[in-house]
Amino acid sequence: MKKLIDFYSSELCFTRKGIIATLTKDIIIILHCKDKDYELYIEKGFKWNGNSGCFPCRFHKENERYNVAILTHDVLYHDVGLSKEDADDILRGALRETGYGRIMAGLIHKAVQIFGKKAFGNIE
């Protein structure tokens, strides 16, 4: 299990069409985990769907840190060498870092554990 301590990113710039967001600028995300740091470099043009639920904060600029947390989870679901369990644990930690309480972060974590199985490793 990956214990996320904190995460940092360059500025998140994207456009949105419906529920799909597209990066308009490269972004670097650094995950500071208990075991080691991970650096993700995501290129302009990467597409992601934000959260899969209908949370009111989906893609709002004032929630940039939340949006980066969700983007990070989607990137980790691609083949970056971490397991689905590690990606889900990092999401839970990132949500806690964005201000979500333990219960809400835990509920979202449980939902992605259950419903994210088909998405893991699927780059479509």
Secondary structure, 3 states (H helix, E strand, C coil): CCCEEEEEECCCCEEEECCEEEECCCEEEEEEECCCEEEEEECCCCEECCCCCCCCCCCCHHHHHHHHHHHHHHHHCCCCCCCHHHHHHHHHHHHHHCCCCHHHHHHHHHHHHHHCCCCCCCCC
